[in-house]
Amino acid sequence: MKILITCLSKSWGGMEMQSVLTAEILNQNKIETEILCYKNSRIQKFAESKKIGVNLISASSYFNLVQIFKIISLLKRKNFDLIHAQASKDLWLLVPALKFFSNGIPLLLTKHVGSFIVKKDFLHKWIYSRVSGAIAISGVIKRNLIATTPLSEDKVLLVHNGIDTEKFKPDNSTREKIRDEFNIKDKLVIGMSARFTPGKGHEEFLQAANLLCSKYENLIFMIAGGPSYGENEYADKIYKLAEQSRLKNKVIFTGYRDDMPDVYRSMDIFVFPSHAEAFGLALAEAMSSQLPSVCSASDGVLDIAIDGKTSYLFEKQNADDLARKIEMLIQSEEKRIEFGKEARKRAVEMFDIKVFAEKLINIYRSLR
């Protein structure tokens, strides 16, 4: 079986990382897989570093004849058995190419982000008529897909994103690596990991940090991640927010890291304050790393965390409630240990990449 995964994005976040991870695990399972992406994108560079075959087109508007014919040429040169699009935007180039190519290659769509636009007009019906099936990465996305697209319910399948639970596992031998780097020994480290984009909850995280720093001396707040394409202005806003006097020397910005397993291991509590997350890859990674967490009680988070068992859930965008829930874990090492063990167990059972790969390969075979 030969698969083409498409991810036409200039950004770098969960969807883009998952696209490359999917190609990597499929190749490991003897499913020959290549990626179609934009030239000079982060996806291209990351995929090439993983020795994954890459096919390039230029960034364009939704419908571009030049890029469509490049895709037709690619399909003629390489006999793909299935195309797996990672974003609905990709369909505007893929579907015309497949229609002109006039062959029966199955087209699978994974929906990573919800939409507020109903897409049931004539043109969208034409586009989605070529989609053989769709994967929703969480319950909220499945409901959104059925509500906003012409796809029938029987064509939409729920498959949670997968993570490498062997890579993201607890390991005390590397716990001090990041702590030594940032000189934070003997501190309780409360962290989050997210790209710098509105809606990830950086503001509430820092507001809660400000409240907690007025009560506790031994806290350090760590923010892993950096701005992606076009997000520098928002990042500057967050940096300035952290410059408040009470937070001085209490907040660490690690920037983008390629050693996230070690970053998670340096933390004591993980916070996932996203306003509307489709899934929450960082949360699943942190749970796999045996971290207790405090998460916003919304959307895809509800597929991952269990309130009172792996995590405490708080009212989204409510910094006061976030601070209260973090404080509950600050005050109880016993709860931190208990939640961490349950989090690791759930991550391995529900989100392991091998489980994901098996489900995905079965879907591919059913569509051929």
Buried (B, 14 or more C-beta within 10 A) or exposed (E): BEBBBBBBBBBBBBBBBBBBBBBBBBBEBEBBBBBBBBEEBBBBEBBEEEEBBBBBBEBBEEEBEEBBEBBBEBBEEEEBBBBBBBBBBBBBBBBBBBBEBEEEBBBBBBBBBBBEEEBEEEEBEEBBEBBBBBBBBBBBBBBBBBEBBBBEEEBBBBBBBBBBBEEBBBEEEEBBBBBEBBEBEEBBBBBBBBBBBEBBBBBBBBBBBBBBBEEEEEBBBBBBBBBBBEBEEBBEEBBEBBEBEEBEEBBBBBEBBEBBBBBBBBBBBBBBBBBBBBBBBBBBBBBBBBBBBBBBBBBBBBBBBBBEEBBBBBEBBBBEBBBBBBBEBBEEEEBBEBBBBBBBBBBBEBBBBBBBBEBBBEBBEEBE
